[in-house]
């Protein structure tokens, strides 16, 4: 593949990373079968993309952990079944 093709591959990877960390769902990715070797001129950029992927994975793992912790806290709260007291107070109405 050419420099332009590899540039497009890296562009797509960067776009997918940005989408994932912003809460979106990037499409499934499969490496191009005819990519050939990475051009030397793009080695540094490819390393930055790889580092960004690792950072994104760490961020998403922390977010998943935090969400699980919050869900666990919600599950620990009694639903208040059988309570005759109001659960909310309407101060505007």
DSSP file (Angstrom, degrees, kcal/mol; ACC not computed):
  #  RESIDUE AA STRUCTURE BP1 BP2  ACC     N-H-->O    O-->H-N    N-H-->O    O-->H-N    TCO  KAPPA ALPHA  PHI   PSI    X-CA   Y-CA   Z-CA
    1    1 A X              0   0    0      0, 0.0     2,-0.1     0, 0.0    34,-0.1   0.000 360.0 360.0 360.0 160.7    0.0    0.0    0.0
    2    2 A X     >  -     0   0    0      1,-0.1     4,-2.4    36,-0.0     5,-0.2  -0.333 360.0-101.3 -90.9 172.3    1.0    3.5   -0.5
    3    3 A X  H  > S+     0   0    0      1,-0.2     4,-2.3     2,-0.2     5,-0.1   0.886 124.4  53.5 -57.5 -40.3    1.8    6.3    1.9
    4    4 A X  H  > S+     0   0    0      2,-0.2     4,-2.1     1,-0.2    -1,-0.2   0.892 107.7  49.8 -64.8 -39.8   -1.7    7.7    1.2
    5    5 A X  H  > S+     0   0    0      2,-0.2     4,-2.1     1,-0.2    -2,-0.2   0.923 112.4  46.4 -65.9 -43.9   -3.3    4.4    2.0
    6    6 A X  H  X S+     0   0    0     -4,-2.4     4,-2.5     2,-0.2    -1,-0.2   0.860 109.4  55.3 -67.1 -34.8   -1.5    4.1    5.3
    7    7 A X  H  X S+     0   0    0     -4,-2.3     4,-2.5    -5,-0.2    -1,-0.2   0.918 108.3  48.7 -62.0 -42.3   -2.3    7.7    6.1
    8    8 A X  H  X S+     0   0    0     -4,-2.1     4,-2.4     2,-0.2    -2,-0.2   0.888 109.5  52.5 -64.4 -39.5   -6.0    6.9    5.6
    9    9 A X  H  X S+     0   0    0     -4,-2.1     4,-2.1     2,-0.2    -2,-0.2   0.942 112.5  44.3 -60.6 -47.9   -5.7    3.8    7.9
   10   10 A X  H  X S+     0   0    0     -4,-2.5     4,-2.5     2,-0.2    -2,-0.2   0.878 110.9  54.8 -66.6 -37.4   -4.1    5.8   10.6
   11   11 A X  H  X S+     0   0    0     -4,-2.5     4,-2.3     1,-0.2    -1,-0.2   0.932 109.5  47.7 -58.0 -46.3   -6.7    8.6   10.1
   12   12 A X  H  X S+     0   0    0     -4,-2.4     4,-2.4     1,-0.2    -2,-0.2   0.895 110.6  50.9 -64.4 -40.3   -9.5    6.0   10.6
   13   13 A X  H  X S+     0   0    0     -4,-2.1     4,-2.2     2,-0.2    -1,-0.2   0.928 111.0  48.3 -63.0 -44.2   -7.9    4.6   13.7
   14   14 A X  H  X S+     0   0    0     -4,-2.5     4,-2.3     1,-0.2    -2,-0.2   0.896 111.5  50.6 -62.7 -39.7   -7.6    8.1   15.3
   15   15 A X  H  X S+     0   0    0     -4,-2.3     4,-2.3     1,-0.2    -1,-0.2   0.907 109.9  49.8 -64.2 -42.2  -11.2    8.8   14.4
   16   16 A X  H  X S+     0   0    0     -4,-2.4     4,-2.4     2,-0.2    10,-0.2   0.881 109.7  51.5 -64.5 -38.9  -12.3    5.5   16.0
   17   17 A X  H  X S+     0   0    0     -4,-2.2     4,-2.4     2,-0.2     5,-0.2   0.944 110.7  47.9 -62.4 -48.0  -10.3    6.3   19.2
   18   18 A X  H  X S+     0   0    0     -4,-2.3     4,-1.0     1,-0.2     6,-0.2   0.900 112.3  49.9 -60.5 -41.7  -11.9    9.8   19.5
   19   19 A X  H  <>S+     0   0    0     -4,-2.3     5,-2.7     1,-0.2     3,-0.4   0.916 110.6  50.0 -63.7 -43.5  -15.4    8.3   18.9
   20   20 A X  H ><5S+     0   0    0     -4,-2.4     3,-1.3     1,-0.2    -2,-0.2   0.916 111.0  46.9 -63.9 -44.6  -14.9    5.6   21.6
   21   21 A X  H 3<5S+     0   0    0     -4,-2.4    -1,-0.2     1,-0.3    -2,-0.2   0.666 108.0  57.6 -75.7 -13.4  -13.6    8.0   24.3
   22   22 A X  T 3<5S-     0   0    0     -4,-1.0    -1,-0.3    -3,-0.4    -2,-0.2   0.380 127.2 -96.2 -94.1   4.8  -16.5   10.4   23.6
   23   23 A X  T < 5S+     0   0    0     -3,-1.3    -3,-0.2     1,-0.3    -2,-0.1   0.448  84.6 124.7  99.8   1.3  -19.1    7.7   24.3
   24   24 A X      < -     0   0    0     -5,-2.7     2,-0.6    -6,-0.2    -1,-0.3  -0.238  62.1-116.8 -85.7 179.1  -19.7    6.5   20.7
   25   25 A X        -     0   0    0     -3,-0.1     3,-0.1    -2,-0.1    -5,-0.1  -0.895  25.4-150.7-120.7 100.1  -19.4    3.1   19.2
   26   26 A X        -     0   0    0     -2,-0.6     3,-0.1   -10,-0.2   -10,-0.0  -0.325  29.6-100.1 -66.1 152.5  -16.8    2.8   16.5
   27   27 A X        -     0   0    0      1,-0.1    -1,-0.1     0, 0.0   -11,-0.0  -0.280  48.5 -83.5 -67.8 159.1  -17.4    0.2   13.9
   28   28 A X        -     0   0    0     -3,-0.1     2,-0.4     1,-0.1    -1,-0.1  -0.323  49.8-144.4 -59.1 145.5  -15.7   -3.1   14.0
   29   29 A X        -     0   0    0     -3,-0.1     2,-0.4   -16,-0.0    -1,-0.1  -0.944  19.7-177.7-121.6 138.0  -12.2   -3.0   12.6
   30   30 A X        -     0   0    0     -2,-0.4     3,-0.1     0, 0.0     2,-0.0  -1.000  35.3-110.9-128.8 133.5  -10.3   -5.5   10.6
   31   31 A X        -     0   0    0     -2,-0.4     2,-0.1     1,-0.1    -2,-0.0  -0.353  39.8-103.0 -63.1 140.1   -6.8   -4.9    9.5
   32   32 A X    >   -     0   0    0      1,-0.2     3,-1.0     2,-0.1     4,-0.2  -0.427  23.6-145.7 -63.0 134.3   -6.4   -4.5    5.7
   33   33 A X  T 3  S+     0   0    0      1,-0.2     3,-0.3    -2,-0.1    -1,-0.2   0.746  97.1  45.4 -74.5 -22.7   -5.0   -7.7    4.2
   34   34 A X  T 3  S+     0   0    0      1,-0.2    -1,-0.2     2,-0.0    -2,-0.1   0.027  76.2 115.6-109.2  27.3   -3.1   -5.9    1.6
   35   35 A X    <   -     0   0    0     -3,-1.0    -1,-0.2     1,-0.1    -2,-0.1   0.868  53.0-168.3 -66.8 -36.5   -1.6   -3.1    3.8
   36   36 A X        -     0   0    0     -3,-0.3    -1,-0.1    -4,-0.2     3,-0.1  -0.175  44.7 -22.9  71.0-175.0    2.0   -4.2    3.4
   37   37 A X  S    S-     0   0    0      1,-0.1     2,-0.3   -36,-0.0     3,-0.0  -0.346  74.5-103.2 -69.3 148.1    4.7   -2.8    5.5
   38   38 A X        -     0   0    0      1,-0.1    -1,-0.1     2,-0.1     5,-0.1  -0.518  41.6-110.6 -67.5 129.6    4.2    0.5    7.3
   39   39 A X    >   -     0   0    0     -2,-0.3     3,-2.2     1,-0.1     4,-0.3  -0.390  20.1-125.6 -62.4 139.6    6.2    3.3    5.5
   40   40 A X  G >  S+     0   0    0      1,-0.3     3,-1.5     2,-0.2     4,-0.4   0.830 108.7  65.6 -54.5 -34.8    9.1    4.5    7.5
   41   41 A X  G 3  S+     0   0    0      1,-0.3    -1,-0.3     2,-0.1     4,-0.2   0.693 104.9  44.7 -64.1 -18.2    7.8    8.1    7.2
   42   42 A X  G <> S+     0   0    0     -3,-2.2     4,-2.6     1,-0.1    -1,-0.3   0.343  81.4 100.7-107.9   5.9    4.7    7.1    9.3
   43   43 A X  H <> S+     0   0    0     -3,-1.5     4,-2.1    -4,-0.3     5,-0.2   0.928  83.9  47.2 -57.8 -48.2    6.4    5.1   12.0
   44   44 A X  H  > S+     0   0    0     -4,-0.4     4,-2.0     1,-0.2    -1,-0.2   0.911 113.4  48.3 -63.5 -42.3    6.3    7.9   14.6
   45   45 A X  H  > S+     0   0    0     -4,-0.2     4,-2.4     1,-0.2    -1,-0.2   0.909 109.6  52.8 -63.7 -41.0    2.6    8.6   13.9
   46   46 A X  H  X S+     0   0    0     -4,-2.6     4,-2.4     1,-0.2    -1,-0.2   0.883 107.8  51.6 -62.3 -37.9    1.8    4.9   14.1
   47   47 A X  H  X S+     0   0    0     -4,-2.1     4,-2.5     2,-0.2    -1,-0.2   0.897 109.2  50.3 -64.4 -39.9    3.5    4.9   17.6
   48   48 A X  H  X S+     0   0    0     -4,-2.0     4,-2.5     2,-0.2    -2,-0.2   0.898 110.4  49.6 -65.2 -39.7    1.4    7.9   18.7
   49   49 A X  H  X S+     0   0    0     -4,-2.4     4,-2.4     2,-0.2    -2,-0.2   0.920 110.7  50.0 -64.6 -42.4   -1.8    6.1   17.5
   50   50 A X  H  X S+     0   0    0     -4,-2.4     4,-2.1     2,-0.2    -2,-0.2   0.916 111.8  47.9 -61.5 -43.4   -0.8    3.0   19.4
   51   51 A X  H  X S+     0   0    0     -4,-2.5     4,-2.5     1,-0.2    -2,-0.2   0.895 110.7  51.7 -63.4 -40.1   -0.2    5.1   22.5
   52   52 A X  H  X S+     0   0    0     -4,-2.5     4,-2.5     2,-0.2    -2,-0.2   0.877 108.1  52.1 -64.9 -37.5   -3.5    6.8   22.1
   53   53 A X  H  X S+     0   0    0     -4,-2.4     4,-2.5     2,-0.2    -2,-0.2   0.931 110.4  47.9 -63.1 -44.7   -5.2    3.4   21.8
   54   54 A X  H  X S+     0   0    0     -4,-2.1     4,-2.2     1,-0.2    -2,-0.2   0.918 112.6  48.7 -62.8 -43.5   -3.6    2.3   25.0
   55   55 A X  H  X S+     0   0    0     -4,-2.5     4,-2.6     1,-0.2    -1,-0.2   0.907 111.4  50.3 -62.4 -41.7   -4.6    5.5   26.8
   56   56 A X  H  X S+     0   0    0     -4,-2.5     4,-2.9     2,-0.2     5,-0.2   0.903 109.1  51.2 -63.9 -41.5   -8.2    5.1   25.5
   57   57 A X  H  X S+     0   0    0     -4,-2.5     4,-2.1     2,-0.2    -1,-0.2   0.904 111.2  48.2 -63.0 -40.9   -8.4    1.5   26.7
   58   58 A X  H  X S+     0   0    0     -4,-2.2     4,-2.2     2,-0.2    -2,-0.2   0.928 112.9  48.1 -63.4 -45.3   -7.2    2.6   30.2
   59   59 A X  H  X S+     0   0    0     -4,-2.6     4,-2.5     1,-0.2    -2,-0.2   0.929 112.7  47.5 -61.2 -46.9   -9.7    5.5   30.2
   60   60 A X  H  X S+     0   0    0     -4,-2.9     4,-2.4     1,-0.2    -1,-0.2   0.863 110.3  52.6 -65.4 -35.5  -12.6    3.2   29.1
   61   61 A X  H  X S+     0   0    0     -4,-2.1     4,-2.3    -5,-0.2    -1,-0.2   0.907 110.7  47.6 -65.6 -41.0  -11.6    0.6   31.7
   62   62 A X  H  X S+     0   0    0     -4,-2.2     4,-2.8     2,-0.2    -2,-0.2   0.912 112.0  49.8 -65.3 -41.6  -11.7    3.3   34.5
   63   63 A X  H  X S+     0   0    0     -4,-2.5     4,-2.5     2,-0.2    -2,-0.2   0.902 110.8  49.7 -63.5 -40.4  -15.1    4.5   33.3
   64   64 A X  H  X S+     0   0    0     -4,-2.4     4,-2.3     2,-0.2    -1,-0.2   0.918 112.0  48.1 -63.7 -43.2  -16.4    1.0   33.3
   65   65 A X  H  X S+     0   0    0     -4,-2.3     4,-2.4     2,-0.2    -2,-0.2   0.931 112.1  48.8 -62.2 -46.3  -15.1    0.4   36.8
   66   66 A X  H  X S+     0   0    0     -4,-2.8     4,-2.5     1,-0.2    -2,-0.2   0.902 110.9  50.2 -61.8 -41.6  -16.6    3.7   38.0
   67   67 A X  H  X S+     0   0    0     -4,-2.5     4,-2.6     1,-0.2    -1,-0.2   0.909 110.6  50.1 -63.3 -41.3  -20.0    2.9   36.4
   68   68 A X  H  X S+     0   0    0     -4,-2.3     4,-2.2     2,-0.2    -2,-0.2   0.893 109.9  50.7 -63.5 -39.4  -20.0   -0.5   38.1
   69   69 A X  H  X S+     0   0    0     -4,-2.4     4,-2.0     2,-0.2    -2,-0.2   0.920 111.7  47.4 -63.4 -44.0  -19.2    1.1   41.4
   70   70 A X  H  X S+     0   0    0     -4,-2.5     4,-2.2     2,-0.2    -2,-0.2   0.899 111.3  50.4 -65.4 -40.6  -22.0    3.6   41.0
   71   71 A X  H  X S+     0   0    0     -4,-2.6     4,-2.3     1,-0.2    -1,-0.2   0.888 109.1  52.6 -64.4 -37.7  -24.4    0.8   40.0
   72   72 A X  H  X S+     0   0    0     -4,-2.2     4,-1.2     2,-0.2    -1,-0.2   0.893 108.3  50.4 -63.7 -39.3  -23.4   -1.2   43.0
   73   73 A X  H  X S+     0   0    0     -4,-2.0     4,-0.6     1,-0.2    -2,-0.2   0.898 110.2  50.1 -65.7 -39.6  -24.1    1.8   45.3
   74   74 A X  H >< S+     0   0    0     -4,-2.2     3,-1.0     1,-0.2    -2,-0.2   0.898 107.8  53.3 -65.2 -39.0  -27.5    2.2   43.7
   75   75 A X  H 3< S+     0   0    0     -4,-2.3    -1,-0.2     1,-0.2    -2,-0.2   0.789 103.6  58.2 -65.3 -26.5  -28.3   -1.5   44.3
   76   76 A X  H 3< S+     0   0    0     -4,-1.2     2,-0.4    -3,-0.2    -1,-0.2   0.651  85.6  95.9 -78.6 -15.1  -27.4   -1.0   47.9
   77   77 A X  S << S-     0   0    0     -3,-1.0     2,-0.1    -4,-0.6    -3,-0.0  -0.615  83.4-117.3 -80.0 131.0  -30.1    1.6   48.4
   78   78 A X        -     0   0    0     -2,-0.4    -1,-0.1     1,-0.1    -2,-0.1  -0.432  14.2-135.5 -65.2 136.8  -33.3    0.3   49.8
   79   79 A X        -     0   0    0     -2,-0.1    -1,-0.1    -4,-0.1    -2,-0.0   0.633  33.1-126.1 -71.7 -11.1  -36.2    0.8   47.4
   80   80 A X    >   +     0   0    0      1,-0.2     3,-1.8     2,-0.1    -1,-0.1   0.782  40.4 179.0  74.9  26.1  -38.4    2.0   50.2
   81   81 A X  T 3   +     0   0    0      1,-0.3    -1,-0.2     3,-0.0     3,-0.1  -0.372  66.5  20.4 -62.5 137.2  -41.2   -0.4   49.5
   82   82 A X  T 3  S+     0   0    0      1,-0.3     2,-0.3    -2,-0.1    -1,-0.3   0.453  87.9 138.8  85.0   0.1  -44.0   -0.1   51.9
   83   83 A X    <   -     0   0    0     -3,-1.8    -1,-0.3     1,-0.1     4,-0.1  -0.629  39.6-163.7 -80.6 133.8  -43.1    3.4   53.0
   84   84 A X        +     0   0    0     -2,-0.3     2,-0.2    -3,-0.1    -1,-0.1   0.486  62.8  97.9 -93.0  -3.4  -46.0    5.8   53.4
   85   85 A X  S    S-     0   0    0      1,-0.1     2,-0.1     2,-0.0    -2,-0.1  -0.585  84.7-105.9 -82.7 145.6  -43.8    8.9   53.3
   86   86 A X        -     0   0    0     -2,-0.2    -1,-0.1     1,-0.1    -2,-0.1  -0.435  19.3-152.5 -68.0 145.3  -43.4   10.8   50.1
   87   87 A X  S    S+     0   0    0     -2,-0.1     2,-0.3     1,-0.1    -1,-0.1   0.701  78.2  38.1 -90.2 -22.0  -40.1   10.2   48.4
   88   88 A X        -     0   0    0      2,-0.0     2,-0.5     0, 0.0    -1,-0.1  -0.933  67.5-147.2-128.6 151.9  -40.1   13.6   46.6
   89   89 A X        -     0   0    0     -2,-0.3     2,-0.9    -3,-0.1     0, 0.0  -0.981  12.1-145.7-120.4 120.2  -41.2   17.1   47.6
   90   90 A X        +     0   0    0     -2,-0.5    -2,-0.0     1,-0.2     0, 0.0  -0.745  23.2 172.0 -86.6 106.3  -42.6   19.4   44.9
   91   91 A X  S    S+     0   0    0     -2,-0.9    -1,-0.2     1,-0.1     0, 0.0   0.541  75.4  47.5 -93.4  -6.6  -41.4   22.8   45.9
   92   92 A X              0   0    0      1,-0.1    -1,-0.1     0, 0.0    -2,-0.1   0.749 360.0 360.0 -98.4 -30.8  -42.6   24.5   42.7
   93   93 A X              0   0    0      0, 0.0    -2,-0.1     0, 0.0    -1,-0.1   0.442 360.0 360.0 -76.7 360.0  -46.1   23.1   42.4
